[in-house]
Amino acid sequence: MELKSVRDAFDRVTKKQKLCYSKTQEVVDRLSQEIDKALNTIQEVPAGSDNPLHGKSVVADLKKTLNEIAPIKQVEATQKELSAALTKYPKAVDRTLNPDISTAYRNVEFDLHALHQIIAGFLYRQGMFDMVDSFLSETGEPGLESSATESFMEMHRILEAMKKRDLGPALKWVALNSDKLKQANSDLELTFHSLHFLKIAQDKDSKEAINYARKHFTTYSNKCLPEIQKLMGSLLWHRNLDKSPYSEFLSPALWTNAAKELTHQYCSLLGESSESPLVVTVAAGSQVLPTFLKYLNLLPEKRKEWQTMKQLLVPVELPEEYRFHSVFVCPVTKEHSSEDNPPMRLSCGHVLCKQSINGMSRNGTKSFKCPYCPTDIDASKCKQLFF
C-alpha cells in the first residue's frame, strides 16, 4: 500500500512542531533578556538616590519593548500552522488506511465454490487445521482428499521442527524426494545438509563434521563447489565463527530462507502454486487499489464504464513476482491486448493491437504506414500473435 501521503503529512507535522518549539524558545529568550536588562538598569541606580521616576521609566520602556516584540502574536502564528498540520494528518491517515473502496467495486458473480476452496487452501498452508475444518463445515464445502491433508500436516511438522532447529524431519523428506528435487533443479537437499553440517561443527567437533561432509556433499561437488569450499573453510573458525569471515553462516536468515524454499518445493511436488492464491491476490490488489481509487475519485464518470471493462482502468506496474503470463500493451493506444483486441504482427515485424490496425486501415479498406518505420502495411497480411 502506498504510504507516501501519510509519511509526507507526518513530516509536515514534525517540521511545524520543530518550528513552533524553536520560535517559542526564541520569544521566551528575548523576553527574558529584556526583563533582565530592565532589572539590571533599576539595580544600577546609585545608593542614596531618591528618584521615584527612574523605576517607573524603566518599567514603561520595558512595557513598550514587550509590546513591540508582540510575543503572543509570534507564538500564535506558529501554533496555528502546527494546529493546521495536526488537523490534516488524521485525515491523511484515514484517507490512506481507511479508504472507501466501494467506488472500485464491480458487480461480478463470484464462483463461491472456487472462493471457498481458495480460502481453505490458504488455511491448510498456514497449518490452521482446526480452523479449516470449522470453515468447511460452515460453508458445506468438501475438504481436500485425506492424502493432501496429511501432506500439508507433514509439511507443518517439518517447519515446526525447523523452528526448534531440528533438521531430522526435513532431512528425511529431502532424502525421500531427492530425485524429484533434482529434476526440479533444486539444491534444497544440499541446503539442509549444509545447515546440519554447521550445526555439527558448532555443537560437536570438526572431525565429525568432515565425515558428514564426505558422505553428503560429494554428489554436489561439481555443481556447488564454491559453496562447499566456504563451508569447509568455516571449520577453521568453528569455535569463533561469529568473529570469522564466515559469520554469515550464523545468520537466522539461512533457516528462514530454507523454510521458504521447503514450502515452495513441497507445494510444487503436490501440484500446488508456491504461494497461496489468496495471498497473491490480496497482495497484488492492495498495490493496485490505491491507483484505482485515485483515478475513480478524479474521474467519477468512469465508474459506470469500469463495470463492463475487460481490462484494467489504467496501466499498473506490478513487481515481477506477480507476473504469471506475458502482457502486450499496444504502443498506439497504450491499452492491454485482450481476446477481442489481440496483438498482430505487421509485415515489417512490428506489433500493434488489432483495433489500432483496423483504425489506421479503415477496417482493412486501405494500406497504412507502420508508426515505427515507413513500411506500407496491408492489413490483410497482418498475423495474430499468441504469447
C-alpha positions as CSV (number, residue, x, y, z in Angstrom):
1,M,0.0,0.0,0.0
2,E,1.3,3.5,-0.9
3,L,2.0,5.3,2.4
4,K,3.8,8.3,0.9
5,S,1.0,10.7,1.6
6,V,0.9,9.6,5.2
7,R,4.6,10.0,5.5
8,D,4.6,13.4,3.9
9,A,1.8,14.6,6.3
10,F,3.7,13.3,9.3
11,D,6.9,15.0,8.1
12,R,4.9,18.3,7.8
13,V,3.7,17.9,11.4
14,T,7.2,17.2,12.8
15,K,8.6,20.2,10.8
16,K,5.9,22.5,12.1
17,Q,6.4,21.2,15.7
18,K,10.1,21.9,15.5
19,L,9.5,25.4,14.1
20,C,6.9,26.1,16.8
21,Y,9.2,25.0,19.5
22,S,12.1,27.0,18.1
23,K,10.0,30.1,17.7
24,T,8.6,29.8,21.2
25,Q,12.0,29.3,22.7
26,E,13.3,32.3,20.7
27,V,10.5,34.5,22.0
28,V,10.9,33.4,25.7
29,D,14.7,34.0,25.5
30,R,14.0,37.5,24.1
31,L,11.5,38.3,26.9
32,S,13.9,37.0,29.5
33,Q,16.7,39.2,28.1
34,E,14.6,42.3,28.1
35,I,13.4,41.7,31.7
36,D,16.9,41.0,32.9
37,K,18.1,44.2,31.2
38,A,15.4,46.2,32.9
39,L,16.2,44.7,36.3
40,N,19.9,45.5,35.9
41,T,19.1,49.1,34.9
42,I,17.0,49.5,38.0
43,Q,19.7,47.9,40.2
44,E,22.4,50.2,38.8
45,V,20.8,53.3,40.5
46,P,23.5,54.8,42.8
47,A,23.0,54.3,46.5
48,G,21.2,57.2,48.2
49,S,19.5,58.3,45.0
50,D,15.9,59.1,45.7
51,N,14.4,59.4,42.2
52,P,11.0,57.5,42.2
53,L,10.5,58.2,38.5
54,H,13.6,56.2,37.5
55,G,12.0,52.8,38.1
56,K,8.7,53.8,36.6
57,S,10.6,55.0,33.5
58,V,12.4,51.7,33.1
59,V,9.2,49.7,33.5
60,A,7.5,51.9,30.9
61,D,10.3,51.3,28.5
62,L,10.1,47.6,29.2
63,K,6.4,47.5,28.5
64,K,6.9,49.4,25.2
65,T,9.6,46.9,24.1
66,L,7.5,43.9,25.0
67,N,4.6,45.4,23.0
68,E,6.9,45.8,20.0
69,I,8.1,42.2,20.4
70,A,4.4,41.0,20.4
71,P,5.2,37.6,21.8
72,I,1.7,36.3,21.8
73,K,1.3,37.2,18.1
74,Q,4.5,35.5,17.2
75,V,3.7,32.3,19.1
76,E,0.1,32.2,17.8
77,A,1.3,32.3,14.2
78,T,3.4,29.2,14.5
79,Q,0.8,27.5,16.7
80,K,-1.8,28.0,14.0
81,E,0.5,26.4,11.4
82,L,1.1,23.4,13.7
83,S,-2.6,23.1,14.5
84,A,-3.4,23.1,10.8
85,A,-0.8,20.3,10.1
86,L,-2.2,18.3,13.0
87,T,-5.7,18.6,11.7
88,K,-4.7,17.4,8.3
89,Y,-2.7,14.4,9.5
90,P,-5.5,12.2,10.8
91,K,-7.4,12.9,7.6
92,A,-4.4,11.7,5.5
93,V,-4.1,8.6,7.7
94,D,-7.9,7.9,7.4
95,R,-7.9,8.6,3.6
96,T,-5.0,6.2,3.0
97,L,-5.6,3.4,5.6
98,N,-9.4,3.5,5.6
99,P,-10.5,4.5,2.0
100,D,-13.9,4.0,0.6
101,I,-13.1,1.0,-1.6
102,S,-16.8,0.7,-2.8
103,T,-16.0,3.1,-5.6
104,A,-13.8,0.5,-7.2
105,Y,-16.2,-2.4,-6.6
106,R,-17.5,-4.3,-9.6
107,N,-20.8,-6.2,-9.8
108,V,-19.4,-9.6,-10.8
109,E,-20.6,-13.0,-9.9
110,F,-18.2,-14.9,-7.7
111,D,-17.7,-18.6,-8.0
112,L,-18.3,-19.2,-4.3
113,H,-17.1,-22.8,-4.6
114,A,-13.8,-21.7,-6.0
115,L,-13.5,-18.9,-3.4
116,H,-14.2,-21.3,-0.6
117,Q,-11.6,-23.7,-1.9
118,I,-9.0,-20.9,-2.2
119,I,-9.7,-19.8,1.5
120,A,-9.5,-23.4,2.6
121,G,-6.2,-23.9,0.7
122,F,-4.8,-20.9,2.5
123,L,-5.8,-22.2,5.9
124,Y,-4.2,-25.6,5.1
125,R,-1.0,-23.9,4.0
126,Q,-0.9,-21.9,7.3
127,G,-1.4,-25.1,9.3
128,M,-4.7,-23.9,10.7
129,F,-6.3,-27.4,10.5
130,D,-8.9,-26.9,13.2
131,M,-10.0,-23.6,11.7
132,V,-10.3,-25.1,8.2
133,D,-12.4,-27.9,9.5
134,S,-14.8,-25.4,11.0
135,F,-14.8,-23.3,7.8
136,L,-15.6,-26.2,5.6
137,S,-18.4,-27.3,8.0
138,E,-20.0,-23.9,7.9
139,T,-19.8,-23.5,4.2
140,G,-20.8,-27.0,3.4
141,E,-17.7,-27.4,1.1
142,P,-15.9,-30.8,0.7
143,G,-12.4,-30.9,2.2
144,L,-9.3,-31.9,0.5
145,E,-8.5,-35.6,0.0
146,S,-7.1,-37.2,3.1
147,S,-3.7,-37.7,1.3
148,A,-3.4,-33.9,0.6
149,T,-4.4,-33.0,4.1
150,E,-1.8,-35.4,5.5
151,S,0.8,-33.9,3.2
152,F,0.1,-30.3,4.5
153,M,0.2,-31.6,8.1
154,E,3.6,-33.3,7.4
155,M,4.9,-30.0,5.9
156,H,4.0,-28.1,9.0
157,R,5.5,-30.8,11.2
158,I,8.8,-30.3,9.4
159,L,8.5,-26.4,9.6
160,E,7.7,-26.6,13.3
161,A,10.7,-28.8,13.9
162,M,12.9,-26.4,12.0
163,K,11.8,-23.6,14.3
164,K,13.4,-25.7,17.1
165,R,16.5,-26.2,15.0
166,D,15.6,-29.9,14.5
167,L,16.5,-30.9,10.9
168,G,15.7,-34.6,11.3
169,P,12.2,-34.5,9.6
170,A,13.5,-32.1,6.9
171,L,16.5,-34.3,6.0
172,K,14.2,-37.4,5.9
173,W,11.8,-35.6,3.5
174,V,14.5,-34.4,1.1
175,A,16.1,-37.9,1.1
176,L,12.8,-39.4,0.1
177,N,12.2,-36.8,-2.7
178,S,15.8,-36.4,-3.8
179,D,15.2,-37.5,-7.4
180,K,12.2,-35.1,-7.8
181,L,14.1,-32.2,-6.3
182,K,17.0,-32.8,-8.7
183,Q,14.5,-32.9,-11.6
184,A,13.2,-29.5,-10.4
185,N,16.9,-28.3,-10.4
186,S,16.5,-27.6,-6.7
187,D,19.5,-27.6,-4.2
188,L,17.2,-27.9,-1.2
189,E,18.9,-31.2,-0.2
190,L,22.3,-29.5,-0.1
191,T,20.8,-26.6,1.8
192,F,19.6,-28.8,4.6
193,H,22.8,-30.9,4.7
194,S,24.8,-27.6,4.9
195,L,22.7,-26.4,7.9
196,H,23.2,-29.8,9.6
197,F,26.9,-29.7,8.8
198,L,27.2,-26.2,10.5
199,K,25.2,-27.5,13.5
200,I,27.5,-30.5,13.9
201,A,30.6,-28.3,13.7
202,Q,29.4,-25.9,16.4
203,D,27.9,-28.5,18.7
204,K,30.4,-31.3,18.4
205,D,33.7,-31.3,16.6
206,S,35.3,-30.8,13.2
207,K,36.2,-34.4,12.6
208,E,32.5,-35.5,12.8
209,A,31.6,-32.5,10.5
210,I,34.2,-33.6,8.0
211,N,32.9,-37.1,7.9
212,Y,29.3,-35.8,7.4
213,A,30.5,-33.6,4.5
214,R,32.3,-36.5,2.8
215,K,29.1,-38.5,3.0
216,H,26.6,-35.9,1.8
217,F,28.5,-33.2,-0.2
218,T,30.1,-35.4,-2.8
219,T,27.1,-35.5,-5.0
220,Y,27.1,-31.7,-5.3
221,S,30.9,-31.2,-5.6
222,N,30.7,-30.4,-9.4
223,K,27.7,-28.1,-9.2
224,C,28.2,-26.3,-5.9
225,L,31.9,-26.4,-5.3
226,P,32.3,-22.8,-4.2
227,E,29.6,-23.1,-1.6
228,I,31.1,-26.4,-0.3
229,Q,34.6,-24.8,-0.1
230,K,33.2,-22.0,2.0
231,L,31.6,-24.4,4.4
232,M,34.8,-26.4,4.7
233,G,36.7,-23.2,5.3
234,S,34.5,-22.3,8.2
235,L,35.7,-25.3,10.1
236,L,38.9,-23.4,10.8
237,W,36.8,-20.9,12.8
238,H,34.2,-23.2,14.2
239,R,34.8,-22.1,17.8
240,N,34.7,-18.4,16.9
241,L,32.6,-18.4,13.8
242,D,30.9,-15.0,14.8
243,K,34.3,-13.3,14.5
244,S,35.4,-15.0,11.3
245,P,35.0,-14.2,7.6
246,Y,32.2,-16.9,7.6
247,S,30.0,-15.2,10.2
248,E,27.2,-15.2,7.6
249,F,26.6,-18.9,8.5
250,L,25.2,-17.8,11.8
251,S,22.5,-15.7,10.3
252,P,18.9,-16.8,11.1
253,A,18.1,-15.8,7.5
254,L,19.6,-19.1,6.4
255,W,16.9,-21.0,8.3
256,T,14.2,-18.6,7.2
257,N,15.2,-19.0,3.5
258,A,15.4,-22.7,3.9
259,A,11.9,-22.9,5.3
260,K,10.6,-20.8,2.4
261,E,12.3,-23.0,-0.2
262,L,10.9,-26.1,1.6
263,T,7.4,-24.7,1.4
264,H,7.9,-23.8,-2.3
265,Q,9.2,-27.2,-3.3
266,Y,6.8,-29.1,-1.1
267,C,3.8,-27.3,-2.7
268,S,5.3,-27.7,-6.2
269,L,5.5,-31.5,-5.7
270,L,1.9,-31.5,-4.6
271,G,0.9,-29.7,-7.8
272,E,0.1,-26.5,-5.9
273,S,1.5,-23.0,-6.5
274,S,4.4,-22.0,-4.3
275,E,2.4,-19.0,-3.0
276,S,-1.2,-19.2,-1.8
277,P,-3.6,-17.7,-4.5
278,L,-5.3,-15.8,-1.7
279,V,-2.1,-14.2,-0.5
280,V,-1.1,-13.3,-4.1
281,T,-4.5,-11.8,-4.9
282,V,-4.7,-9.7,-1.7
283,A,-1.1,-8.5,-2.0
284,A,-1.4,-7.6,-5.7
285,G,-4.8,-6.0,-5.1
286,S,-3.5,-3.8,-2.3
287,Q,-0.9,-2.4,-4.7
288,V,-3.4,-1.7,-7.5
289,L,-6.3,-0.5,-5.4
290,P,-4.9,3.0,-4.4
291,T,-4.3,3.8,-8.1
292,F,-7.8,2.7,-9.0
293,L,-9.4,4.7,-6.1
294,K,-7.5,7.9,-7.0
295,Y,-8.4,7.5,-10.7
296,L,-12.1,6.9,-10.0
297,N,-12.3,9.8,-7.5
298,L,-10.8,12.2,-10.0
299,L,-13.0,10.9,-12.9
300,P,-16.2,9.6,-11.3
301,E,-17.9,9.3,-14.7
302,K,-15.6,6.3,-15.4
303,R,-17.2,4.3,-12.6
304,K,-20.0,3.1,-14.9
305,E,-17.6,2.3,-17.7
306,W,-15.5,0.2,-15.2
307,Q,-18.4,-2.1,-14.6
308,T,-18.2,-3.6,-18.1
309,M,-14.5,-3.3,-18.9
310,K,-12.5,-6.4,-19.6
311,Q,-9.1,-4.8,-18.7
312,L,-7.8,-2.5,-16.0
313,L,-8.7,1.1,-15.9
314,V,-5.2,2.3,-16.1
315,P,-1.8,0.5,-16.5
316,V,-0.4,-0.6,-13.2
317,E,3.2,-1.8,-12.9
318,L,3.4,-4.8,-10.6
319,P,6.6,-6.4,-9.3
320,E,8.0,-9.4,-11.1
321,E,6.6,-11.9,-8.6
322,Y,3.0,-11.0,-9.6
323,R,3.6,-11.7,-13.4
324,F,2.4,-15.1,-14.4
325,H,1.9,-14.6,-18.2
326,S,3.0,-12.3,-21.0
327,V,1.2,-9.0,-21.4
328,F,1.2,-6.8,-24.5
329,V,0.5,-3.1,-24.4
330,C,-0.3,-1.5,-27.8
331,P,2.2,1.3,-28.5
332,V,-0.5,3.3,-30.3
333,T,-3.5,3.2,-27.9
334,K,-1.5,2.3,-24.7
335,E,-4.1,-0.4,-23.9
336,H,-3.5,-4.0,-23.0
337,S,-4.3,-6.6,-25.6
338,S,-7.3,-8.9,-25.0
339,E,-9.2,-11.7,-26.7
340,D,-11.2,-9.2,-28.7
341,N,-8.2,-7.0,-29.3
342,P,-5.2,-9.4,-29.8
343,P,-1.6,-8.4,-30.8
344,M,-1.0,-8.5,-34.5
345,R,2.4,-8.8,-36.3
346,L,2.8,-6.4,-39.2
347,S,4.7,-7.5,-42.3
348,C,7.6,-5.3,-41.2
349,G,7.9,-7.2,-37.9
350,H,6.5,-4.6,-35.6
351,V,3.4,-5.4,-33.4
352,L,0.2,-3.5,-32.8
353,C,-3.2,-4.4,-31.5
354,K,-6.0,-5.3,-33.9
355,Q,-8.1,-2.3,-33.1
356,S,-5.2,0.1,-33.9
357,I,-4.7,-1.7,-37.3
358,N,-8.4,-1.5,-38.0
359,G,-8.5,2.2,-37.2
360,M,-5.5,3.1,-39.4
361,S,-6.6,0.9,-42.3
362,R,-10.2,2.0,-42.2
363,N,-11.2,-1.6,-41.4
364,G,-8.9,-3.1,-44.0
365,T,-10.0,-0.9,-46.9
366,K,-6.6,0.8,-47.4
367,S,-3.0,0.4,-46.6
368,F,-1.2,2.4,-43.9
369,K,2.3,3.2,-42.8
370,C,3.8,1.5,-39.7
371,P,4.1,4.0,-36.9
372,Y,7.6,2.8,-36.3
373,C,9.0,2.6,-39.8
374,P,7.9,3.9,-43.2
375,T,6.8,0.5,-44.5
376,D,3.4,0.4,-46.2
377,I,1.3,-2.2,-44.4
378,D,-1.5,-4.3,-45.9
379,A,-3.9,-5.1,-43.0
380,S,-4.9,-8.5,-44.6
381,K,-1.4,-9.7,-44.2
382,C,-1.1,-9.0,-40.5
383,K,-1.0,-12.1,-38.4
384,Q,-2.2,-12.7,-34.9
385,L,0.4,-13.4,-32.2
386,F,-0.1,-15.8,-29.4
387,F,2.0,-15.5,-26.2
